[in-house]
Amino acid sequence: MNNNNSLSADNQGSGSAAVVVAAPLSRYESQKRRDWNTFGQYLKNQRPPVSVAQCNCNHVLEFMRYLDQFGKTKVHMHGCVFFGQPDPPAPCTCPLRQAWGSLDALVGRLRAAYEEHGGSPETNPFGNGAIRVYLREVKDCQSKARGIPYKKKKKRKFNQTASQHDDQLLVKNPKLPA
């Protein structure tokens, strides 16, 4: 049995070349690689094919709209009787779409992957303002359609000085002797 995560018995101590064992990718890294490959395939399937170097924010926007057909989030249309209701009592014919949070995470992963593959941060199409505007519009539309407002997480305030914080961490345990 040859396990990829360890050296095989016949290579140990035999003076042969060392086997380099790569750590398994994290879930994030695996997803980023899968997303990058999917986006690359999408660009290749364009007529005419587009290279990553030629890609711009319009290709990214088209890619996100293309992904909508595979979404699993019900987004009610303006004419739907369930528009604005978070838990509709019955099914409807409104389309399933990609959730805003999924698109936002996708753009973040692709933005990182673009730069890891040699792209410049200044020319990164995933960081373009048009992408942020599109994501904001999707978020607002889905929020209204589903009746679920997206609330910003409040940032913690760091008003304490470092010494005050350290003093709070060093609170004595009353059960232990001084």
Disulfide bonds with the S-S distance in Angstrom:
none
